[in-house]
Amino acid sequence: MGFYPVCPGTDQYVLGAPLFKKVTVKLENGKTLTINAPANSAQNRYIGALSVNGKVYNSTWLSHKELLTGARLDFQMTDKANTLRGTSMGDAPYSFSSAKK
């Protein structure tokens, strides 16, 4: 679907390229999670841009809480990696390696 859990004990899912052009998930709470990647193909396997609920989204992760409220994820897939997207420190998911000790 384009995201997966990466660090046990956190509520974060790291974003990756979706496998499908569209997925709709009906959540137990009655909300809907819709994932769109209409240009997804073997050639267009990189995320050029992502919007969540119509707003530009640069982070490389989503929280479980965000997904449970229902969401629409619109992936713009391209044939070249966007090396500017998700490069700010705040865009990266939690990592034990960067946790304060």
Secondary structure, 3 states (H helix, E strand, C coil): CCEEECCCCCCEEEECCCCCCEEEEECCCCCEEEEECCCCCCCCCEEEEEEECCEECCCCEEEHHHHHCCEEEEEEEECCCCCCCCCCHHHCCCCHHHCCC
